Amino acid sequence: MPAPRKAARRRHSGPTITDVAREAGVAIMTVSRVVNGGSYVSPATEKRVRAAIRRLGYTPNEAARMLKGQRARMIGLVVPDLADSFFATCANAVQEVAGTHGYMTLIVTSERSVETESNEIAMMAARRIAGLLIVPSRSGADKRLRELQQAEIPLVALDRTLDGVDAGQVIVENAGGAEEAVRHLIAHGHRRVVCIGYDAKVYTIHQRILGYRRAMKEAGLKSEMWTNLTTAAATEALLRRLMGEADRPTALFTLNNVTTIHALQAVRAMQLRLPADLAMIGFDDLELAPLLDTPLTAVRQPALELGRSAARMLFDMIRHSRDAATDHKPERRIVLPTQLILRASCGCNHHGG
């Protein structure tokens, strides 16, 4: 009778690292290296070990790891919000990459609050995350981020720059993308091109404004910006006022997809025709942009690649921090290109002509 009870307890406890090693035909140390993200394991062996882990349903005991002072197999991700499809796409891409490494992703939103962001970073540090990806609320690193770095937790800023810490950076060519869009509107003959949005102090928006200004100055035109439009009502009120002027604007450049949506709502409410009454280009493409009554011309950001590149960089840094003796130095800065997607709202035809 004792033997069956012992066997029952053994089955209940689940597969062990020894079971995985036996299944994969490797040493226990090899499985440990794969599980902990270490190097010195060939890609073929790592693939075999991960296949054994999946077949057996093996999961490392995170509580035991943390009690031993080890980092959890979890990374943190801080984004401004998930209602914005751009950040939601980035988050999905990060989770996808983390999953291939056998890590969980703890995702939180800062709601563009520096205080909220700081508290969330402290919470993540207490959970002993292995690394942090962040879309920072401000360009300068606060005390929490500096403490994170002092604890040798790898850090990557995505979409925006981060000063004051030694962090990796994955950003988009914001200024160049905006400049190309505004030049395109000018090429259609527009002389009064208005730029609208919010969060002008945020790195990405600031860079887009620089691109807008550069294109306008190059054409000898006056820049006209409204960068405090945080609501649909404020956007509509501004457009009603501007379109009521004798020398009304003929083109609109929106600085992000939330502003683009607000502007499209205002255009519909005012019964304006795109592009006959007002031409329009938005920075950041919308999933439904091609399906609008007048398909929207937009500057497309590679949101999926932004999230994937940032996550890959972070895991490269995590691996390097654990195997510091290796000669490999992780890439620390990536700038991804944008693409102007031509549709009808700017004055082009539906086929981008």
C-alpha positions, 0 to 999 in steps of 0.5 A, a space after each residue: 500500500 505505501 508504494 501506490 501512495 508515493 506514486 500518487 504524490 509523484 504524479 500530482 507534483 507534476 514533471 520535474 527538471 529531471 523528467 525533462 532532461 530524460 525526455 530530451 536526452 540531455 543533462 539536467 544542467 542543459 535544461 537549467 540553462 535553457 530554462 534560465 535563458 543562459 547561452 552555451 546551448 546549441 539551437 538544436 539542443 535548445 529546440 529539443 529541450 523546449 519541445 520536451 518541456 511542452 510535451 511534459 507540461 513542465 513549469 519552473 517553480 517561480 515561487 521557489 526561484 524568487 525565494 532563492 533570490 533569482 529573477 522571475 521568468 517574467 518581463 514587465 511592459 509599461 505602455 501609456 494605454 491599451 485603448 490606443 491600437 498602436 500600443 495594443 499591437 506593440 504589447 501583443 508583439 512583446 507577449 509573442 516574443 516573450 512566449 517563445 522564450 518561455 517568459 510571461 509578460 506583466 503589462 501595465 498602463 501608466 495612463 500618461 501619469 509619471 506618478 502612476 508609472 513610478 508606482 508600477 515600476 516599483 511593483 514590478 521590481 518587487 516581483 523580481 522581473 527579469 527585464 523591463 520594456 517601457 514607453 516612458 511618460 517623460 524623457 528623463 529617467 526617474 528614481 525608480 528606473 535608476 534603482 532598477 538599473 542599479 539592480 542590474 535589471 535590463 531596460 529598453 525604451 520603445 517608441 520614445 527615448 529615455 535619458 539618464 539611464 543606460 537603456 536600449 532604445 527602439 524608436 521610429 523615424 517620426 520626423 521623417 515620416 511627418 515631413 514626407 506626409 506634409 510635403 505630399 499635401 503641399 505637392 497637391 497644392 495646399 498652402 494652409 496645412 494645419 497640424 493638430 494633436 496633443 502631448 507636444 512635449 512627448 518625444 514622438 509628437 515633438 519629432 512629428 511637429 519638427 517634421 511638419 515645421 521642416 516641410 512647411 518652412 521648406 515650402 515657404 509656408 507658415 506653420 499652424 499648430 494646435 497641440 492641446 486637443 485631448 477630446 473629440 469635442 475640442 477637436 470639433 470646436 476648433 475645426 468648426 472655427 477654422 472652417 468658418 474663416 474666409 481663408 480656411 485651411 484646405 488640409 489637415 495633418 493629425 499627429 496620432 491616431 486618437 486625434 485622427 479619429 477625433 478629426 474624422 468624427 468632426 468631419 462627419 458631424 460637419 458634413 465635410 467632404 474629404 478631400 474636396 472640402 478638406 484634405 487629410 493625412 494622419 500619423 499612424 495608420 488605422 486598421 479600418 482606414 481603407 474601409 472608410 467612405 473616403 479611405 484615409 492616407 496615413 503614415 504607417 508605423 511598424 507597430 508589430 516590428 517595434 514591439 518585436 524588436 524591443 522584446 528581442 533586444 531586451 532578451 538579448 540584454 538579459 542573456 548577456 547580463 547572465 553570461 557577461 563573459 561572452 564577446 557578443 554585445 547586444 544592439 542598443 539602438 534601432 530606428 525603424 522606418 515609416 511608410 506613407 500609405 496613399 489613399 483618397 483623403 489626401 487627394 490621391 485616388 483609391 489606388 495611391 495615384 
